[in-house]
Amino acid sequence: MLEIREVTKTFFPGTPNEKIALNSLSLTLQQGDFVTVIGSNGAGKSTLLNVIAGELQPEQGSVWIDNTDVTKLPAHKVANYVGRVFQDPMVGTTPNGTIEQNLAMALARGKRRGLRRGVTSAKRELFRRELKTLELGLEDRLRTDAGFLSGGQRQALSLLMATFSRPRILLLDEHTAALDPQRAALITRLTRELVTRHELTALMVTHNMEQALALGNRLIMMHEGRIIFELGGEEKEAATVADLLAEFDHFRGDGGLSDRTLLG
């Protein structure tokens, strides 16, 4: 379970460039929730993920994962609870490491360090089984450096790595935005399958409102660091992009929202 309690994060406080990125924001995800997050540019979506991941610390409020306060933990310790996939396919993998080496590092995340053998035959078989679910033929390329993979292949590998250790929370930060439509559709499908198969609790930021409606069981809309609208259950299933744009229309006079910034 993830609890965000009255979190406020301000950039450049006390200066002419002061920006309140998160404004007393609260959000709770129950085990198995898959929440999609939409909003205009600068609404605070990525800041929210960075606070959860420990990359940023808020001035006020707290972040709890499974009843543990992780607000002040460094990012490398929060990583024991959180898996993350970024927008850039090149970020989530080590390019000079082979596919199996990348997976071995992901498998070891959060475990005690000590004397360990290299990639054993048992681990290699596990990697093949998991990679086969991607349907990209990567199970036959275990010793290929990740740097030789295409953007879509690397993002698929990043997604698999992020879910490998069964994180308590999976953060997806516009993880299909940099891909062509065909690869984006592939990663979207894999996201749905992996989250469902492993019963993960996930929070996904996206600018694609059709994707936000198609994935997950809840949707939240952010504006100026606040959650201004939420859908779940049958209401989310029945909603359309036009419905979401209508909700944004309510805020046009307060912040200058436009379809272009929302769909960008």
C-alpha positions in Angstrom: 0.0 0.0 0.0 1.2 3.5 -0.8 0.1 6.6 1.2 1.0 10.1 0.3 0.0 12.4 3.1 -0.4 16.2 2.6 2.8 16.4 0.6 4.1 19.9 -0.5 7.1 20.4 -2.7 8.3 23.8 -3.8 11.1 24.6 -6.2 13.2 27.8 -5.8 11.4 28.9 -2.6 11.5 32.6 -1.6 12.7 33.6 -5.1 10.9 35.2 -8.1 11.0 31.8 -9.7 9.2 30.0 -6.8 7.1 27.1 -8.1 4.8 25.0 -6.0 5.0 21.6 -7.7 2.9 19.7 -5.2 0.4 21.5 -3.0 -0.7 19.5 0.1 -1.4 16.5 -2.1 -2.8 13.3 -0.6 -3.3 10.0 -2.4 -3.7 6.4 -1.3 -3.2 3.3 -3.4 -4.4 0.0 -2.0 -2.6 -3.3 -2.9 -3.2 -4.1 -6.5 -4.3 -0.6 -7.5 -3.1 0.6 -11.0 -3.6 4.3 -11.1 -3.0 6.4 -14.3 -2.0 10.1 -13.9 -2.8 12.8 -16.4 -2.5 16.6 -16.4 -1.1 19.6 -18.1 2.6 20.2 -18.4 3.9 21.4 -15.1 1.0 19.9 -13.1 3.4 18.1 -10.8 3.1 14.5 -12.2 6.8 13.7 -12.5 7.6 15.5 -9.2 5.1 13.2 -7.5 7.0 10.2 -8.8 10.3 11.7 -7.8 9.1 12.3 -4.2 7.8 8.7 -4.0 11.1 7.3 -5.3 13.1 9.4 -2.8 14.8 11.5 -5.5 13.1 14.6 -4.0 12.2 15.3 -0.4 9.1 17.4 0.4 9.0 20.4 2.7 5.8 19.1 4.3 4.0 15.8 4.4 5.1 12.2 4.2 5.2 9.1 2.0 4.4 5.7 3.4 4.9 2.3 1.8 3.4 -0.7 3.6 3.1 1.3 6.8 6.8 2.4 6.7 7.7 6.1 6.5 10.1 6.4 3.6 10.0 10.2 3.3 13.5 10.8 4.4 15.2 7.7 3.1 17.8 8.1 0.4 16.7 7.0 -3.1 18.9 3.9 -3.0 17.0 2.6 0.0 13.6 3.5 -1.3 14.6 1.4 -4.4 14.1 -1.6 -2.1 10.4 -0.9 -2.3 10.0 0.8 -5.6 10.6 -0.2 -9.3 10.6 2.5 -11.9 10.6 2.8 -15.7 11.5 6.1 -17.2 10.6 7.9 -20.5 14.0 7.4 -22.0 14.6 3.7 -23.0 18.3 4.2 -22.4 18.0 5.0 -18.7 16.7 1.8 -17.3 19.5 -0.6 -18.5 23.3 -0.7 -18.4 24.3 -0.5 -22.0 27.7 -2.2 -21.6 26.2 -5.1 -19.6 24.6 -8.1 -21.2 20.9 -8.8 -21.0 21.6 -11.5 -18.4 23.8 -9.2 -16.4 21.2 -6.5 -16.3 18.6 -9.0 -15.2 20.9 -10.4 -12.5 21.3 -6.9 -11.1 17.6 -6.4 -11.1 17.1 -9.7 -9.4 19.6 -8.8 -6.6 17.9 -5.4 -5.9 17.0 -5.1 -2.2 18.9 -8.3 -1.2 21.9 -8.4 1.1 25.2 -8.1 -0.6 27.8 -10.8 0.0 29.7 -13.5 -1.7 27.6 -14.5 -4.8 28.4 -16.6 -7.8 27.9 -15.1 -11.2 24.9 -16.0 -13.3 24.1 -19.6 -12.5 22.4 -22.0 -14.9 19.3 -21.8 -12.7 19.2 -18.0 -13.0 19.8 -18.2 -16.7 16.8 -20.5 -17.1 14.7 -18.1 -15.0 15.8 -15.2 -17.3 14.9 -17.2 -20.4 11.4 -18.0 -19.0 10.7 -14.3 -18.1 12.1 -13.0 -21.4 10.1 -15.4 -23.4 6.9 -13.7 -22.1 8.0 -10.5 -23.9 7.8 -12.3 -27.3 10.8 -10.5 -28.6 13.2 -13.3 -28.9 15.5 -11.9 -26.2 15.6 -15.2 -24.4 18.0 -16.3 -27.2 20.2 -13.3 -26.8 21.2 -13.4 -23.1 24.8 -12.5 -23.7 24.0 -9.6 -26.0 24.9 -6.2 -24.6 21.8 -4.1 -23.9 23.3 -1.2 -25.8 22.8 -3.2 -29.0 19.0 -3.5 -28.5 16.5 -1.2 -30.2 14.7 1.4 -28.1 11.6 -0.7 -27.8 13.6 -3.8 -26.8 15.4 -1.8 -24.2 12.2 -0.4 -22.8 10.7 -3.9 -22.7 13.8 -5.1 -20.8 13.6 -2.1 -18.4 10.0 -2.9 -17.7 10.8 -6.6 -17.0 13.7 -5.5 -14.8 11.5 -3.1 -12.8 9.1 -5.9 -12.1 11.6 -8.7 -11.6 12.0 -8.2 -7.8 8.2 -7.8 -7.3 8.4 -4.2 -6.0 5.8 -3.0 -3.6 5.2 0.0 -5.9 5.8 0.3 -9.7 6.3 3.8 -11.0 5.9 4.4 -14.8 7.0 7.8 -15.9 5.6 8.4 -19.5 7.4 5.1 -20.3 5.9 4.9 -23.8 6.2 8.5 -24.9 9.6 8.2 -26.6 8.6 5.2 -28.7 7.0 4.9 -32.1 3.3 3.9 -32.1 4.0 0.2 -32.8 6.6 -0.1 -30.0 4.4 2.1 -27.7 1.5 -0.4 -28.2 3.9 -3.3 -27.4 5.1 -1.7 -24.1 1.5 -0.8 -23.2 0.4 -4.4 -23.7 3.4 -5.7 -21.7 2.7 -3.2 -18.9 -0.9 -4.5 -18.6 0.2 -8.1 -18.6 3.1 -7.8 -16.1 1.1 -5.7 -13.7 -1.8 -8.1 -13.8 0.4 -11.3 -13.7 2.4 -10.1 -10.6 -0.5 -8.3 -9.0 1.6 -5.1 -8.7 0.5 -1.8 -7.3 1.4 0.8 -10.0 1.3 4.5 -10.6 1.7 5.5 -14.3 2.1 9.1 -15.6 1.0 9.6 -19.2 0.1 12.4 -21.6 -1.9 9.9 -23.7 -5.5 10.1 -22.4 -6.6 7.0 -24.4 -3.9 5.0 -22.7 -4.8 6.5 -19.3 -8.4 5.3 -19.8 -7.4 1.9 -21.2 -5.0 0.9 -18.4 -5.6 0.5 -14.7 -8.6 0.6 -12.4 -8.2 4.3 -11.3 -7.4 7.6 -13.0 -6.4 10.9 -11.4 -6.1 14.3 -13.0 -3.6 16.8 -11.7 -3.3 20.6 -12.0 -1.0 23.0 -10.2 0.2 20.3 -7.8 -3.2 19.1 -6.8 -5.5 16.2 -7.7 -8.6 17.9 -9.2 -10.5 14.9 -10.6 -10.6 11.1 -10.1 -12.3 8.2 -11.8 -12.5 4.6 -10.9 -14.4 1.4 -11.5 -17.3 1.5 -13.9 -17.1 5.3 -14.3 -13.6 5.0 -15.6 -14.5 2.1 -17.9 -17.3 4.2 -19.4 -15.4 7.5 -19.7 -14.1 8.9 -23.0 -11.3 11.3 -23.9 -14.1 13.9 -24.6 -15.2 13.5 -20.9 -11.6 14.2 -19.7 -11.3 17.2 -21.9 -14.6 18.5 -20.6 -13.2 18.3 -17.0 -10.1 20.2 -18.1 -12.3 22.9 -19.6 -13.5 23.8 -16.1 -10.0 25.0 -15.4 -9.2 26.9 -18.6 -9.7 30.3 -16.9 -7.4 29.3 -14.0 -4.1 28.4 -15.4 -4.7 28.6 -19.1 -4.9 24.9 -19.9 -5.2 23.9 -23.6 -5.8 20.7 -25.5 -2.3 21.1 -27.0 -0.5 21.0 -23.6 -2.7 18.1 -22.5 -2.1 16.0 -25.5 1.5 16.9 -26.0 
